[in-house]
């Protein structure tokens, strides 16, 4: 029996993961945060004192890369080489590093294999940058979630402050702008809107409004 696949793509801070987590819970699907996998590769590089832009060196840590995704009551738990790195992958340094390693085709090929495997045996809602265009081109529903850079920076800043992370709004905005540019301009599987995606602009919306739009769309499509 084939599984149901929902793809949510878009830039950082558009609300993808928050919305995808809630939708997954409501539908009983598995939520797959593909960004966490790129973050884990970046963390491994950083721990090995490797510049995340150095293609050869980053490739040298891929052969024994062990990323495992498990699920508990709080959602996805990410293991890197047997260690729980769920929190450690959320730092600004790892965000930039993830965007750098994500431009390396060998990294993408390795992680996409794992993502497709997960989607083959579960009903999934998967979020990322290239899910509708590359990872799951046959997804049942494709959503591209976006918002103005100001709104996205503000949301991400508030999330970080809520988690007691010290940062400034200006820093968060710079990080997002860097990644927007890097992720959209890379040659291999860049961030772009799939031809058959529904674009939802969440600028000015409360989370509840965006969530309702997404839920309504999914309900209509899965009928
Ligand atoms: O949560 P946030 O939107 O800040 O980022 P993320 O989803 O955790 O992704 C971190 C980085 O991984 C992104 O900036 C992308 O460079 C990369 N990524 C990607 O290239 N393809 C994906 N499917 C998911 C993430």
Boltz pocket constraint, residues with backbone or C-beta under 6 A from the ligand:
constraints:
  - pocket:
      binder: B
      contacts: [[A, 10], [A, 11], [A, 12], [A, 13], [A, 17], [A, 34], [A, 35], [A, 36], [A, 38], [A, 39], [A, 95], [A, 98], [A, 99], [A, 100], [A, 102], [A, 127], [A, 128], [A, 129], [A, 130], [A, 131], [A, 179], [A, 183], [A, 189]]
      max_distance: 6.0
